[in-house]
Amino acid sequence: MVLRLGGEQVEHCRATGVEFVPMIRAAASVTTATLAQAKQQGTELLGFNEPDLASQANMSASQALDLWPKLVATGLRLGSPSSRSAGHPGRLAGPVHERRGGARYRVDFIALHWYGSDFGAAAVGQLRGYVQAVYNRYQQPIWLTEYAADQLRRWPEVPTQAQQAAFVTGSAAMLDALPYVQRYAWFRAAVPGRRHRPVSLGEQPDHGRRRLSGG
Protein backbone atom coordinates (compact mmCIF):
# COMPACT_ATOMS: atom_id res chain seq x y z
CA MET A 1 0.00 0.00 0.00
CA VAL A 2 1.33 3.42 -0.93
CA LEU A 3 -0.56 6.57 -0.01
CA ARG A 4 0.12 10.13 -0.98
CA LEU A 5 -1.11 12.98 1.18
CA GLY A 6 -3.52 15.11 -0.81
CA GLY A 7 -4.78 12.42 -3.14
CA GLU A 8 -2.32 12.77 -6.02
CA GLN A 9 -0.45 9.71 -7.20
CA VAL A 10 3.11 10.03 -8.39
CA GLU A 11 4.83 7.89 -11.00
CA HIS A 12 7.24 6.12 -8.67
CA CYS A 13 4.26 4.70 -6.74
CA ARG A 14 3.02 2.81 -9.78
CA ALA A 15 4.78 -0.47 -9.13
CA THR A 16 3.43 -3.87 -10.07
CA GLY A 17 1.69 -5.51 -7.15
CA VAL A 18 1.53 -2.32 -5.06
CA GLU A 19 -1.90 -0.91 -4.34
CA PHE A 20 -2.28 2.85 -4.21
CA VAL A 21 -4.62 4.18 -1.54
CA PRO A 22 -5.36 7.90 -1.92
CA MET A 23 -5.81 10.21 1.05
CA ILE A 24 -7.72 13.46 1.36
CA ARG A 25 -5.23 15.15 3.64
CA ALA A 26 -7.04 18.31 4.76
CA ALA A 27 -9.89 20.68 4.00
CA ALA A 28 -7.99 22.26 1.09
CA SER A 29 -7.83 18.84 -0.60
CA VAL A 30 -11.63 18.50 -0.76
CA THR A 31 -12.02 19.71 -4.32
CA THR A 32 -13.98 18.32 -7.25
CA ALA A 33 -10.75 17.62 -9.15
CA THR A 34 -8.99 15.84 -6.27
CA LEU A 35 -12.02 13.71 -5.40
CA ALA A 36 -12.46 12.72 -9.05
CA GLN A 37 -8.78 11.75 -9.23
CA ALA A 38 -9.10 9.65 -6.09
CA LYS A 39 -12.01 7.73 -7.64
CA GLN A 40 -9.83 6.86 -10.63
CA GLN A 41 -6.89 5.64 -8.55
CA GLY A 42 -8.28 3.19 -6.04
CA THR A 43 -11.19 1.49 -4.36
CA GLU A 44 -10.52 2.88 -0.88
CA LEU A 45 -10.00 6.38 0.46
CA LEU A 46 -8.35 7.61 3.64
CA GLY A 47 -9.86 10.60 5.43
CA PHE A 48 -8.14 13.61 6.93
CA ASN A 49 -4.56 13.24 8.18
CA GLU A 50 -4.02 14.12 11.84
CA PRO A 51 -6.64 16.88 12.04
CA ASP A 52 -5.74 17.32 15.71
CA LEU A 53 -2.33 18.78 14.76
CA ALA A 54 -1.83 22.34 13.56
CA SER A 55 1.06 21.18 11.36
CA GLN A 56 -1.12 18.60 9.61
CA ALA A 57 -4.82 18.81 8.63
CA ASN A 58 -5.59 21.19 11.54
CA MET A 59 -9.37 20.73 11.50
CA SER A 60 -12.13 20.86 14.06
CA ALA A 61 -14.74 18.13 14.37
CA SER A 62 -17.35 20.45 12.85
CA GLN A 63 -15.15 21.09 9.81
CA ALA A 64 -14.68 17.36 9.28
CA LEU A 65 -18.42 16.76 9.57
CA ASP A 66 -19.24 19.52 7.10
CA LEU A 67 -16.90 18.07 4.47
CA TRP A 68 -17.38 14.34 5.11
CA PRO A 69 -20.42 13.87 2.80
CA LYS A 70 -18.21 14.91 -0.14
CA LEU A 71 -15.81 12.07 0.64
CA VAL A 72 -18.72 9.65 1.03
CA ALA A 73 -20.05 10.73 -2.37
CA THR A 74 -16.98 9.24 -4.08
CA GLY A 75 -18.47 5.79 -3.43
CA LEU A 76 -15.07 4.52 -2.30
CA ARG A 77 -14.62 2.43 0.84
CA LEU A 78 -13.87 5.13 3.36
CA GLY A 79 -11.49 5.33 6.32
CA SER A 80 -12.01 7.69 9.24
CA PRO A 81 -9.85 10.73 10.00
CA SER A 82 -6.62 9.55 11.66
CA SER A 83 -5.68 11.19 14.95
CA ARG A 84 -2.05 11.68 15.98
CA SER A 85 -2.71 11.38 19.71
CA ALA A 86 -2.41 7.86 21.10
CA GLY A 87 -3.76 9.22 24.37
CA HIS A 88 -7.19 9.73 22.82
CA PRO A 89 -8.17 6.60 20.86
CA GLY A 90 -9.98 7.57 17.71
CA ARG A 91 -10.54 11.11 18.99
CA LEU A 92 -11.17 12.68 15.58
CA ALA A 93 -12.76 9.52 14.19
CA GLY A 94 -15.45 9.72 16.85
CA PRO A 95 -17.51 12.72 15.72
CA VAL A 96 -17.73 11.42 12.15
CA HIS A 97 -18.32 7.82 13.19
CA GLU A 98 -21.01 8.72 15.69
CA ARG A 99 -22.98 10.59 13.03
CA ARG A 100 -22.98 7.57 10.72
CA GLY A 101 -26.67 6.84 11.20
CA GLY A 102 -27.20 8.44 7.79
CA ALA A 103 -25.45 7.48 4.59
CA ARG A 104 -23.90 10.96 4.41
CA TYR A 105 -21.59 10.07 7.30
CA ARG A 106 -20.55 6.57 6.31
CA VAL A 107 -17.30 5.19 7.76
CA ASP A 108 -16.10 1.76 6.63
CA PHE A 109 -12.96 1.37 8.73
CA ILE A 110 -11.08 3.27 11.44
CA ALA A 111 -7.65 4.67 10.55
CA LEU A 112 -5.16 5.09 13.41
CA HIS A 113 -1.68 6.38 14.13
CA TRP A 114 0.39 5.30 17.13
CA TYR A 115 3.83 6.38 18.34
CA GLY A 116 4.89 4.78 21.59
CA SER A 117 7.21 6.34 24.15
CA ASP A 118 8.13 3.03 25.80
CA PHE A 119 11.03 1.50 23.89
CA GLY A 120 11.16 -1.69 25.97
CA ALA A 121 9.37 -5.02 26.12
CA ALA A 122 6.06 -3.44 27.20
CA ALA A 123 5.61 -1.52 23.93
CA VAL A 124 3.88 -4.32 22.01
CA GLY A 125 1.28 -4.73 24.75
CA GLN A 126 0.71 -0.97 24.88
CA LEU A 127 0.06 -0.87 21.15
CA ARG A 128 -2.31 -3.81 21.41
CA GLY A 129 -4.21 -2.12 24.22
CA TYR A 130 -4.63 1.03 22.15
CA VAL A 131 -5.83 -0.81 19.04
CA GLN A 132 -8.18 -2.98 21.11
CA ALA A 133 -9.67 0.07 22.85
CA VAL A 134 -10.51 1.65 19.52
CA TYR A 135 -12.04 -1.56 18.20
CA ASN A 136 -14.07 -2.02 21.38
CA ARG A 137 -15.50 1.47 20.98
CA TYR A 138 -16.36 1.41 17.26
CA GLN A 139 -16.61 -2.30 16.36
CA GLN A 140 -15.21 -1.65 12.90
CA PRO A 141 -12.12 -2.86 11.01
CA ILE A 142 -8.86 -1.11 11.90
CA TRP A 143 -6.16 0.26 9.61
CA LEU A 144 -3.04 1.24 11.56
CA THR A 145 -1.63 3.50 8.86
CA GLU A 146 1.33 4.85 10.86
CA TYR A 147 3.09 3.39 13.85
CA ALA A 148 6.56 3.15 15.37
CA ALA A 149 8.47 3.05 18.63
CA ASP A 150 9.27 6.73 18.43
CA GLN A 151 7.79 9.59 20.45
CA LEU A 152 8.35 13.33 20.22
CA ARG A 153 8.37 13.87 23.96
CA ARG A 154 11.47 11.69 24.29
CA TRP A 155 13.41 13.32 21.44
CA PRO A 156 16.40 13.41 20.99
CA GLU A 157 16.34 10.00 22.70
CA VAL A 158 15.42 7.29 20.21
CA PRO A 159 15.15 3.50 20.57
CA THR A 160 18.21 1.45 19.76
CA GLN A 161 18.40 -0.69 16.64
CA ALA A 162 17.86 -3.79 18.80
CA GLN A 163 14.80 -2.24 20.48
CA GLN A 164 13.28 -1.30 17.14
CA ALA A 165 13.97 -4.74 15.68
CA ALA A 166 12.32 -6.43 18.66
CA PHE A 167 9.33 -4.10 18.52
CA VAL A 168 8.67 -4.37 14.79
CA THR A 169 8.93 -8.17 14.95
CA GLY A 170 6.72 -8.48 18.02
CA SER A 171 4.17 -5.91 16.89
CA ALA A 172 3.83 -7.45 13.43
CA ALA A 173 3.11 -10.87 14.94
CA MET A 174 0.60 -9.33 17.34
CA LEU A 175 -1.21 -7.33 14.64
CA ASP A 176 -1.31 -10.30 12.29
CA ALA A 177 -3.16 -12.24 14.99
CA LEU A 178 -5.93 -9.64 15.46
CA PRO A 179 -8.75 -10.49 13.04
CA TYR A 180 -10.13 -6.95 13.00
CA VAL A 181 -6.83 -5.34 11.94
CA GLN A 182 -6.98 -5.26 8.14
CA ARG A 183 -3.79 -3.32 7.39
CA TYR A 184 -0.85 -1.80 9.20
CA ALA A 185 2.19 0.19 8.13
CA TRP A 186 5.42 0.86 10.01
CA PHE A 187 6.28 4.51 9.49
CA ARG A 188 9.87 5.75 9.50
CA ALA A 189 13.05 4.63 11.16
CA ALA A 190 14.25 6.42 14.27
CA VAL A 191 17.93 7.21 13.75
CA PRO A 192 19.89 9.48 16.14
CA GLY A 193 20.26 12.94 14.64
CA ARG A 194 18.00 12.13 11.68
CA ARG A 195 14.48 12.76 12.96
CA HIS A 196 11.94 13.12 10.12
CA ARG A 197 14.68 12.61 7.52
CA PRO A 198 14.67 9.71 5.06
CA VAL A 199 17.07 6.85 5.55
CA SER A 200 18.82 5.62 2.42
CA LEU A 201 18.86 1.96 1.40
CA GLY A 202 22.48 1.67 2.52
CA GLU A 203 21.54 3.01 5.95
CA GLN A 204 18.54 0.71 6.33
CA PRO A 205 18.29 -0.16 10.03
CA ASP A 206 18.26 -3.75 11.24
CA HIS A 207 14.55 -3.62 12.08
CA GLY A 208 13.79 -2.90 8.42
CA ARG A 209 15.83 -5.87 7.27
CA ARG A 210 14.25 -8.00 10.01
CA ARG A 211 10.72 -7.25 8.84
CA LEU A 212 11.52 -7.63 5.14
CA SER A 213 13.03 -11.04 5.79
CA GLY A 214 10.06 -12.07 7.87
CA GLY A 215 12.21 -12.91 10.86
C-alpha beads as a LAMMPS data file, in Angstrom:
LAMMPS data file: protein, C-alpha beads

215 atoms
214 bonds

1 atom types
1 bond types

-500.0 500.0 xlo xhi
-500.0 500.0 ylo yhi
-500.0 500.0 zlo zhi

Masses

1 110.0

Atoms # bond

1 1 1 0.000 0.000 0.000
2 1 1 1.326 3.421 -0.929
3 1 1 -0.558 6.569 -0.006
4 1 1 0.118 10.133 -0.985
5 1 1 -1.111 12.981 1.182
6 1 1 -3.524 15.111 -0.808
7 1 1 -4.783 12.420 -3.144
8 1 1 -2.323 12.766 -6.016
9 1 1 -0.452 9.713 -7.204
10 1 1 3.114 10.032 -8.392
11 1 1 4.830 7.887 -10.998
12 1 1 7.239 6.121 -8.668
13 1 1 4.257 4.697 -6.737
14 1 1 3.021 2.813 -9.781
15 1 1 4.776 -0.468 -9.129
16 1 1 3.432 -3.873 -10.066
17 1 1 1.689 -5.509 -7.153
18 1 1 1.533 -2.322 -5.063
19 1 1 -1.902 -0.913 -4.342
20 1 1 -2.275 2.850 -4.209
21 1 1 -4.621 4.185 -1.535
22 1 1 -5.356 7.902 -1.919
23 1 1 -5.813 10.213 1.050
24 1 1 -7.722 13.457 1.359
25 1 1 -5.231 15.153 3.635
26 1 1 -7.042 18.309 4.756
27 1 1 -9.892 20.683 4.004
28 1 1 -7.994 22.256 1.094
29 1 1 -7.833 18.836 -0.599
30 1 1 -11.626 18.504 -0.756
31 1 1 -12.016 19.712 -4.321
32 1 1 -13.982 18.317 -7.252
33 1 1 -10.746 17.616 -9.146
34 1 1 -8.992 15.840 -6.271
35 1 1 -12.017 13.707 -5.401
36 1 1 -12.459 12.719 -9.052
37 1 1 -8.783 11.751 -9.233
38 1 1 -9.099 9.653 -6.092
39 1 1 -12.007 7.734 -7.643
40 1 1 -9.828 6.858 -10.627
41 1 1 -6.890 5.645 -8.554
42 1 1 -8.276 3.189 -6.041
43 1 1 -11.186 1.495 -4.357
44 1 1 -10.522 2.881 -0.883
45 1 1 -9.998 6.378 0.459
46 1 1 -8.351 7.606 3.639
47 1 1 -9.860 10.595 5.428
48 1 1 -8.136 13.610 6.934
49 1 1 -4.564 13.243 8.176
50 1 1 -4.024 14.119 11.841
51 1 1 -6.641 16.875 12.041
52 1 1 -5.740 17.322 15.714
53 1 1 -2.332 18.776 14.758
54 1 1 -1.831 22.342 13.562
55 1 1 1.064 21.180 11.364
56 1 1 -1.118 18.597 9.608
57 1 1 -4.821 18.813 8.627
58 1 1 -5.592 21.187 11.543
59 1 1 -9.372 20.727 11.496
60 1 1 -12.133 20.858 14.061
61 1 1 -14.744 18.126 14.372
62 1 1 -17.353 20.446 12.852
63 1 1 -15.150 21.094 9.806
64 1 1 -14.684 17.364 9.285
65 1 1 -18.419 16.764 9.571
66 1 1 -19.236 19.524 7.100
67 1 1 -16.898 18.067 4.466
68 1 1 -17.380 14.343 5.113
69 1 1 -20.417 13.873 2.799
70 1 1 -18.214 14.911 -0.139
71 1 1 -15.815 12.075 0.642
72 1 1 -18.724 9.651 1.028
73 1 1 -20.048 10.732 -2.373
74 1 1 -16.978 9.236 -4.084
75 1 1 -18.468 5.793 -3.428
76 1 1 -15.071 4.518 -2.298
77 1 1 -14.620 2.428 0.836
78 1 1 -13.872 5.126 3.365
79 1 1 -11.490 5.330 6.318
80 1 1 -12.007 7.691 9.236
81 1 1 -9.846 10.732 9.998
82 1 1 -6.620 9.547 11.657
83 1 1 -5.681 11.186 14.954
84 1 1 -2.051 11.685 15.983
85 1 1 -2.706 11.379 19.707
86 1 1 -2.409 7.860 21.098
87 1 1 -3.760 9.224 24.373
88 1 1 -7.194 9.730 22.824
89 1 1 -8.169 6.599 20.863
90 1 1 -9.978 7.568 17.706
91 1 1 -10.542 11.113 18.990
92 1 1 -11.170 12.678 15.581
93 1 1 -12.755 9.524 14.194
94 1 1 -15.446 9.720 16.854
95 1 1 -17.507 12.717 15.717
96 1 1 -17.735 11.423 12.146
97 1 1 -18.325 7.820 13.192
98 1 1 -21.013 8.721 15.690
99 1 1 -22.980 10.595 13.026
100 1 1 -22.981 7.574 10.722
101 1 1 -26.673 6.840 11.199
102 1 1 -27.205 8.440 7.794
103 1 1 -25.447 7.477 4.588
104 1 1 -23.903 10.963 4.409
105 1 1 -21.590 10.073 7.303
106 1 1 -20.552 6.565 6.306
107 1 1 -17.296 5.191 7.762
108 1 1 -16.102 1.761 6.634
109 1 1 -12.956 1.371 8.728
110 1 1 -11.079 3.265 11.443
111 1 1 -7.646 4.674 10.549
112 1 1 -5.165 5.088 13.405
113 1 1 -1.685 6.384 14.132
114 1 1 0.389 5.302 17.135
115 1 1 3.826 6.383 18.343
116 1 1 4.885 4.784 21.590
117 1 1 7.211 6.338 24.154
118 1 1 8.131 3.028 25.796
119 1 1 11.025 1.498 23.893
120 1 1 11.163 -1.692 25.969
121 1 1 9.369 -5.017 26.118
122 1 1 6.057 -3.442 27.197
123 1 1 5.613 -1.515 23.933
124 1 1 3.879 -4.316 22.010
125 1 1 1.282 -4.728 24.746
126 1 1 0.714 -0.969 24.879
127 1 1 0.065 -0.870 21.153
128 1 1 -2.308 -3.812 21.412
129 1 1 -4.209 -2.116 24.217
130 1 1 -4.635 1.032 22.147
131 1 1 -5.831 -0.810 19.044
132 1 1 -8.176 -2.981 21.110
133 1 1 -9.672 0.068 22.854
134 1 1 -10.505 1.655 19.524
135 1 1 -12.037 -1.564 18.203
136 1 1 -14.073 -2.019 21.381
137 1 1 -15.497 1.467 20.980
138 1 1 -16.355 1.412 17.264
139 1 1 -16.613 -2.301 16.357
140 1 1 -15.210 -1.645 12.897
141 1 1 -12.117 -2.855 11.012
142 1 1 -8.856 -1.110 11.900
143 1 1 -6.161 0.262 9.611
144 1 1 -3.041 1.242 11.562
145 1 1 -1.627 3.504 8.860
146 1 1 1.334 4.852 10.863
147 1 1 3.095 3.388 13.849
148 1 1 6.562 3.147 15.365
149 1 1 8.474 3.049 18.631
150 1 1 9.266 6.734 18.432
151 1 1 7.788 9.590 20.453
152 1 1 8.347 13.328 20.220
153 1 1 8.365 13.870 23.959
154 1 1 11.475 11.692 24.291
155 1 1 13.411 13.323 21.441
156 1 1 16.402 13.405 20.993
157 1 1 16.345 10.002 22.705
158 1 1 15.420 7.292 20.214
159 1 1 15.155 3.499 20.570
160 1 1 18.209 1.446 19.758
161 1 1 18.398 -0.691 16.643
162 1 1 17.857 -3.785 18.802
163 1 1 14.796 -2.245 20.484
164 1 1 13.281 -1.295 17.143
165 1 1 13.969 -4.737 15.683
166 1 1 12.322 -6.429 18.657
167 1 1 9.334 -4.098 18.523
168 1 1 8.673 -4.373 14.787
169 1 1 8.931 -8.174 14.954
170 1 1 6.718 -8.478 18.016
171 1 1 4.174 -5.909 16.891
172 1 1 3.826 -7.446 13.428
173 1 1 3.114 -10.869 14.942
174 1 1 0.595 -9.327 17.340
175 1 1 -1.206 -7.327 14.641
176 1 1 -1.311 -10.305 12.287
177 1 1 -3.160 -12.237 14.989
178 1 1 -5.927 -9.639 15.455
179 1 1 -8.749 -10.485 13.037
180 1 1 -10.133 -6.946 12.999
181 1 1 -6.829 -5.339 11.935
182 1 1 -6.982 -5.256 8.144
183 1 1 -3.792 -3.318 7.389
184 1 1 -0.854 -1.798 9.195
185 1 1 2.188 0.187 8.133
186 1 1 5.423 0.860 10.013
187 1 1 6.275 4.512 9.490
188 1 1 9.865 5.751 9.502
189 1 1 13.055 4.627 11.158
190 1 1 14.254 6.423 14.267
191 1 1 17.926 7.214 13.747
192 1 1 19.888 9.476 16.136
193 1 1 20.256 12.940 14.637
194 1 1 18.000 12.130 11.683
195 1 1 14.479 12.756 12.965
196 1 1 11.942 13.125 10.119
197 1 1 14.677 12.608 7.524
198 1 1 14.670 9.709 5.062
199 1 1 17.075 6.851 5.547
200 1 1 18.824 5.616 2.421
201 1 1 18.863 1.965 1.403
202 1 1 22.483 1.675 2.517
203 1 1 21.545 3.013 5.949
204 1 1 18.543 0.714 6.334
205 1 1 18.286 -0.162 10.034
206 1 1 18.258 -3.746 11.243
207 1 1 14.554 -3.625 12.083
208 1 1 13.793 -2.905 8.421
209 1 1 15.826 -5.870 7.266
210 1 1 14.252 -7.997 10.006
211 1 1 10.724 -7.249 8.840
212 1 1 11.524 -7.625 5.144
213 1 1 13.034 -11.037 5.792
214 1 1 10.057 -12.070 7.874
215 1 1 12.207 -12.913 10.859

Bonds

1 1 1 2
2 1 2 3
3 1 3 4
4 1 4 5
5 1 5 6
6 1 6 7
7 1 7 8
8 1 8 9
9 1 9 10
10 1 10 11
11 1 11 12
12 1 12 13
13 1 13 14
14 1 14 15
15 1 15 16
16 1 16 17
17 1 17 18
18 1 18 19
19 1 19 20
20 1 20 21
21 1 21 22
22 1 22 23
23 1 23 24
24 1 24 25
25 1 25 26
26 1 26 27
27 1 27 28
28 1 28 29
29 1 29 30
30 1 30 31
31 1 31 32
32 1 32 33
33 1 33 34
34 1 34 35
35 1 35 36
36 1 36 37
37 1 37 38
38 1 38 39
39 1 39 40
40 1 40 41
41 1 41 42
42 1 42 43
43 1 43 44
44 1 44 45
45 1 45 46
46 1 46 47
47 1 47 48
48 1 48 49
49 1 49 50
50 1 50 51
51 1 51 52
52 1 52 53
53 1 53 54
54 1 54 55
55 1 55 56
56 1 56 57
57 1 57 58
58 1 58 59
59 1 59 60
60 1 60 61
61 1 61 62
62 1 62 63
63 1 63 64
64 1 64 65
65 1 65 66
66 1 66 67
67 1 67 68
68 1 68 69
69 1 69 70
70 1 70 71
71 1 71 72
72 1 72 73
73 1 73 74
74 1 74 75
75 1 75 76
76 1 76 77
77 1 77 78
78 1 78 79
79 1 79 80
80 1 80 81
81 1 81 82
82 1 82 83
83 1 83 84
84 1 84 85
85 1 85 86
86 1 86 87
87 1 87 88
88 1 88 89
89 1 89 90
90 1 90 91
91 1 91 92
92 1 92 93
93 1 93 94
94 1 94 95
95 1 95 96
96 1 96 97
97 1 97 98
98 1 98 99
99 1 99 100
100 1 100 101
101 1 101 102
102 1 102 103
103 1 103 104
104 1 104 105
105 1 105 106
106 1 106 107
107 1 107 108
108 1 108 109
109 1 109 110
110 1 110 111
111 1 111 112
112 1 112 113
113 1 113 114
114 1 114 115
115 1 115 116
116 1 116 117
117 1 117 118
118 1 118 119
119 1 119 120
120 1 120 121
121 1 121 122
122 1 122 123
123 1 123 124
124 1 124 125
125 1 125 126
126 1 126 127
127 1 127 128
128 1 128 129
129 1 129 130
130 1 130 131
131 1 131 132
132 1 132 133
133 1 133 134
134 1 134 135
135 1 135 136
136 1 136 137
137 1 137 138
138 1 138 139
139 1 139 140
140 1 140 141
141 1 141 142
142 1 142 143
143 1 143 144
144 1 144 145
145 1 145 146
146 1 146 147
147 1 147 148
148 1 148 149
149 1 149 150
150 1 150 151
151 1 151 152
152 1 152 153
153 1 153 154
154 1 154 155
155 1 155 156
156 1 156 157
157 1 157 158
158 1 158 159
159 1 159 160
160 1 160 161
161 1 161 162
162 1 162 163
163 1 163 164
164 1 164 165
165 1 165 166
166 1 166 167
167 1 167 168
168 1 168 169
169 1 169 170
170 1 170 171
171 1 171 172
172 1 172 173
173 1 173 174
174 1 174 175
175 1 175 176
176 1 176 177
177 1 177 178
178 1 178 179
179 1 179 180
180 1 180 181
181 1 181 182
182 1 182 183
183 1 183 184
184 1 184 185
185 1 185 186
186 1 186 187
187 1 187 188
188 1 188 189
189 1 189 190
190 1 190 191
191 1 191 192
192 1 192 193
193 1 193 194
194 1 194 195
195 1 195 196
196 1 196 197
197 1 197 198
198 1 198 199
199 1 199 200
200 1 200 201
201 1 201 202
202 1 202 203
203 1 203 204
204 1 204 205
205 1 205 206
206 1 206 207
207 1 207 208
208 1 208 209
209 1 209 210
210 1 210 211
211 1 211 212
212 1 212 213
213 1 213 214
214 1 214 215
